[in-house]
Amino acid sequence: MDNGEIEGSDDNELPSSQGRGRKYRPVVAHDDDRAVLEMTSIDLGSSSAPPFPASGNNIKKIKVSTQPSMGVDESHGIIPTHVSLNVPERESKLELFGFDSLVNILGLKSMTGEQIPTPSSPRDGDDVSATLGHPKTTGMKLGTMMGVFVPCLQNILGIIYYIRFSWIIGMGGIGQSLLLVMFCGSCTFLTSISLSAIATNGAMKGGGPYYLIGRALGPEVGVSIGLCFFLGNAIAGALYVLGAVETFLKAVPAAGLFRETVTRLNGTDIAQPISSPSLHDLQIYGIIVTIILCFIVFGGVKMINRVAPAFLIPVLLSIFCIFIGIVSSGKDRPAPGFTGLSLHTFKDNWSSNYQFTNEAGIPDPNGKMYWSFNALVGLFFPAVTGIMAGSNRSASLKDTQRSIPIGTLAATLVTSGLYFVSVVFFGALATREKLLTDRLLTASVAWPFPVIVQIGIILSTLGAALQSLTGAPRLLAAIANDDILPVLNYFKVADGQEPHFATLFTAFICAGCVVIGNLDLITPTITMFFLLCYTGVNLSCFLLDLLDAPSWRPRWKFHHWSLSLLGASLCIVIMFLISWSFTVVSLALASLIYYYVSIKGKAGDWGDGLKSAYFQLALRSLRSLGANQVHPKNWYPIPLVFCRPWGKLPENVPCHPKLADFANYMKKKGRGMSIFVSILDGDYLECAEDAKVLREQLSSYIDYKQCEGVAEIVVAPTMSEGFRSVVQVMGLGNLKPNIVVMRYPEIWRRENLTEIPATFVSIINDCIVANKAVVVIKGLDEWPNEYQRQFGSIDLYWIVRDGGLMLLLSQLLLTKESFESCKIQVFCIAEEDSDAEELKADVKKFLYDLRMHAEVIVISMKSWDVQGEGEKAFTGAQERILGYLRGMRERAEREGSSVLMADGKAVVVNEQQVEKFLYTTLKLNSTILRYSRMAAVVLVSLPPPPRNHPAAFYMEYMDLLVENVPRLLIVRGYQRDVVTLFT
């Protein structure tokens, strides 16, 4: 069964051997060719590759042209064709195969006699593209102060400082509070350095840290961390809302709808009840405030940007009033629990005093919550977050690469300094009981009236909540607009439009967290999500700094990979210090998102650093492999699949599907790489674009067939020249292809295509010279797919030493479902009867040491019989060869030359040798038909083309060898062992 013919066109003619031109008609696939009919129904549907052309007008045809064949010497390479070679002194009936028989190499002992040292593999341990364009100018650009410093300061200074910071000092003491501020501040400071480096390596688009992480660590990591960062911002909005509501209810107790919670402290100097707002009041007012803020956000970001700077004025004024009150407290303004700035109070508050508290944070011996330094880290860390506020506004900045580093680091240093000073001042100002029981100590100490701080707290927290409800939806919309996750398509927005649906979703999450109504339960969750984001930023800078790709040229020079690694380590340590359970949950959530993105997400190439890391790792691995011979234990087949050398396939099928299936059959559990190559006839300058289209088609088809490999299209004047180029330069080091896989040209005689023999012989000779193994598949259309189970046997006619390749191929076939029910039979050819028993024992012992189960059958050449059909084929081959000889002699006489010419070269033909070759292949074919007629597949050694014989003669030998064998693998190894006996 054939699946096509050599294709041609009306204006292209190929010279025949008689010097006449003939045209070749394109042939449509036969109705009985099931493989071709199946291929034409395939619809790749790939969005990453151009659709296959409907007609052949856009793509150059792949043709076969005449190419002179060259003889090959096993040790010295190419032999001049005009030199007459003598017949070897020791005649062998297996002379055709060009190797010594198995008997002559003493039972295969030389296959594993030499041990090759295993190549050393030293384990040594970037790619962020700079965007050429700049963000479009949409209005007034912001500078460093209003664009970065003020937003960061407003987001960092929030509810924790006002209503939890003094409580933290009372619980942890001055000493551990200073350590806490330094610990958390170092984490954000190192993250700010990493952020500055990445942000100054090119223009930034929307998405803030998600954009930076995704372009550095890949879309999967970027989306997983970006969604966690979105959740952190949404939950932070709830934190700010609850803080504003709690402050309001403290300032105006009459506004409460439910009774306040009263806690009476026993055994303390302050014998008065401590009240806290009711949980239900927090929930009701919190939901109302969330709805109001949501409506403001729907009003547009322009209004928010106009109002947002005004929120900072009450914050700065309140801080100023707090410090004025601290200085003037004590003698001038005596109050219960306040001692003024006192060294004695400082010493009393230096050590920690961890204890149980109720759900409102009030000390209670019967409380359910016990506080420690780890818990304080989780409570305080939101007070140092907010460093990403400037990067989120990158599109509105005049100079991104200057403003982000200076503004972010300045805000971090200013707030950290404020916290250090506040720890000392608050610790020396009030007794521990006052610090632990007065939740609004900052308002109590403020000058001249506490209401100033209370108003400042409410406005600052509402402003921060407004920023969270504004930034989180835009982050979600940026992730959706990258079109990585189809499930996020609902949140996509066009440029310049408000993300209303994302805003509703964010408000829903915020309201759900408000219902919880407990700041101390919400803050650890926010901490985990922000720490995940900071870890991603630090790891991104670490990876880019370590790889140091040519595109990594940040303007911010004060960075180093060790600082980024330290920052990432601090983030991870803080996560586990806070709560290992919250850490596991957050990492599991990020991992689930990562897994979902990798499975359901659309592939995107952002030039991320991981791709650069893979590239660097591949280079190091390739260098570690070297160019030395690979040890047999580490040998993998790397097939070079010659896609369509003979015949025509449908236009939308760039490779025979059974060739792709066979490439997978040569891999164990799918591990390995294949190289699919096709030759495009023509001039490279004219056909370069066509070659690119063909490469995309072939690559898409390989993906469709689920083959791990790469596609290459080579443009050359002829197929022979193209293959010669491929076999010389394809691959790198030890990753060069080591097996050439192609289809047997069964159509050459039927279509009288005289150029195919010359091309086929040239390819075989090139493989021998390049030391490549060869697998020629006869009966490719009948090759089973993965769903067609085969029964019977896999028969190996092992005639010459091939490095164990034929044995290895049979074992690889057994690992596939199609052939797992088959057994292996090894047929060894002995030249004399006396050699049979010795050869059988040696092969059995060898197979046992190789852990291969196979039945060994030895056949003596004296017992070879020739069947009636074989005699007829033998006579036909003889007559055709005699006809070739007469034609060559007649041409030589007409030209007045005594040298016979064939395939453009001088040949010397020994008629007795030709007859012996014919008789050898005939007897081998008869033996195969006798013992393996019912075999699932037959493997036989490939004889090399005899020197100085015309290519047509070699095809006659091969046709006689494969006659009437439906499924045959003709295998030739190379001068390397691919199996070993040793562990």
PyMOL commands that set and color helices and strands:
alter all, ss='L'
color gray80, all
select helices_A, chain A and resi 34-40+56-58+95-97+103-105+109-111+144-156+159-163+165-199+209-217+219-251+253-255+279-298+301-328+343-348+373-384+391-396+400-429+432-437+441-445+450-481+486-491+500-516+519-547+561-578+580-600+609-625+632-634+657-665+684-704+719-729+733-735+755-769+780-782+805-814+835-849+861-863+868-894+911-931+951-962
alter helices_A, ss='H'
color red, helices_A
select strands_A, chain A and resi 14-15+21-22+71-73+77-79+261-264+273-276+356-357+369-370+639-642+674-681+709-716+739-743+773-778+793-798+823-830+855-860+900-902+905-907+937-941+968-972
alter strands_A, ss='S'
color yellow, strands_A
deselect
rebuild
show_as cartoon
